[in-house]
Amino acid sequence: MTSWLSNPRARRRSVAGTGSEAARDFHRTLPGYAPTPLVDLPDLAAELGVGRVLVKDESSRMGLPAFKVLGASWACQQTLARHPGAHLVTATDGNHGRAVARMARELGTTATIFVPAVMLERPAELIASEGAEVVRVDGDYDETVRAAAEHAAADVDRELVQDTAWAGYEEVPQWIVDGYRTLLAEVDETLGRQPDLVAVPVGVGSLAQAVVAHYRRAGGGRPTSVLSVEPDTAACVLTSLREDTPSSVTTASTVMAGLNCGTVSTLAWPVLRAGCDAAITVTDEEALTASADLKTLGVSSGPCGAATLAAVRAALGDAGRRGELDLPDDAVVVLLSTEGLDSA
């Protein structure tokens, strides 16, 4: 059953953001950097009754099948500038860990990547293929993050590069969020304007934090609505918004493995609380259907990325939800497809 929550006051609020171009300038120096495609899909626009639907296709980002390398690369670079030669440590449910492993290798150091017990063998093999040590944890994602943090803290020559924040650990996650904003700058430049609605997949909320901070910055132009989407089995952000306080949830297995997170990032929470217009959950079946539909339309999108199409279908297909989003008849809708079909 789909869960829904809207916050119509969000578009009237500004959210403080770093606004720095340093991360994007760094990305431009990396081998293989180029803006990823923004694919116009008129058939979906007709289906949804809007002006345009465009998919930000992150199926090939600097040689990896997901957007995560944008945040991981900037955070690894900043971490190693402060602590040259440090051994990098992180926890992951797939793409972030592979990106950290890749950047450790390219920046001349080593990495240990902690993964939850439920991770399939293929994603773990892909991480190991980047030269990292992979450690399985007998627990869920939150327990895996704790194990990685403890491992990093046990040796002064180790540094944690984690894409979620908690009290006392916020600088590195903010670097990761800053890296993600390159994706949004690309969207605006390709469109020549801000979209009317952006649908963003949510795990711990770091990408959604970047989206809200980008489109809620002071002087940001016409309001852009932000719709977050989570699995119905791991809706930590929607639950937190509904309860108006950060709330952990018990998660269950989902095909949207990269979104299978039970606790919202402490950095993301105040930004999402203030500026996220609406939150929705989708089922595995809905995400898989959306993934198959996007494949038919020529876009490689795994369940995490395709969840945005499932979310917009569920939101705009309901008159009440559509009204709460208050979109113009010719709305430009952007779906952030964060991973390809072959992602880790």
Order of alpha helices (4+ residues) and beta strands (2+ residues): beta-alpha-beta-alpha-beta-alpha-beta-alpha-beta-alpha-beta-alpha-beta-alpha-beta-alpha-beta-alpha-alpha-beta-alpha-alpha-alpha-beta
